[in-house]
Amino acid sequence: MSGTVFHLLTETDSFSDVHGAALQRWVANILRFEDEPAVVACARADSSWGLDHVRAMLLPGLWAYSQIRGRYRLPWSIRQRMLRKILQPVLRELNPGSVVWVHNRPDYASAIEAEVRAAGAKLVIHLHNSLLTSFPRMVSGSLRADCFVFCSEYLEREARRVHPELERTCVIYNGADERRFFPRMQSEEWAGEQRTPVVLFAGRLVPEKGAHVFVEAMWLLLARGIRARGRLLGATGFGLANPATAYSRSIRRDAPPNIEFGGYRPASALADEFRS
């Protein structure tokens, strides 16, 4: 496939090495191996990735959309019109040979599929979790893409059970940025130390990430007299603006004394945490 690739992020993602999440980091790490111009369409962005051949297309409507509580409970006919309007800047730039690569939002793809086809462009839907199976069938049941990409065989099998009509699918495993995530060189002094094992948890403080399971596990270790130190990295969002929620407050309230809280960490600092 030749032509410009438009990576379409979710309404809550920022294309930023400082404030971004794992999904946009996947996009950036792929694009740093490419030379061809590419576009990342998103709600917010900055220049911290330093990718000169990548243009961030800011979609203010996407940020406004992210602020609507209960947006997924809106009637599909209303939400479909909203998404088409929000994504018009992307659609206007499409031509034969373009590729629209939608990350984790099958509803975005369903809303603009007709316009993408009319422009002669290709449509790729990349699922980083189980969203294809959780969206109503009116959104995902009739969706046709040139390829459905999954990050694991498990997600691919799960989607095929719910949508046996899926045709073109493939698995692309998630990777790691080898410039940041590499083993620490053990010095003689460090190798000989009697160190307390550290159990590291990195993820947002939302129920689906399972921080409460980590808290329960650390309580069990403490009760059994097992020497270990828990370190919980993450917040309710990304960057510095992370308002507390009932869930995040409960995690801090219920945590045992063998857990430390490190807050949100950008990728470079997160890699240092793993190395330590």
Summary of the structure (lengths in Angstrom):
residues: 276
radius of gyration: 20.9
end to end distance: 42.6
largest distance: 65.4
contacts: 780
relative contact order: 0.10
helix: 38%
strand: 18%
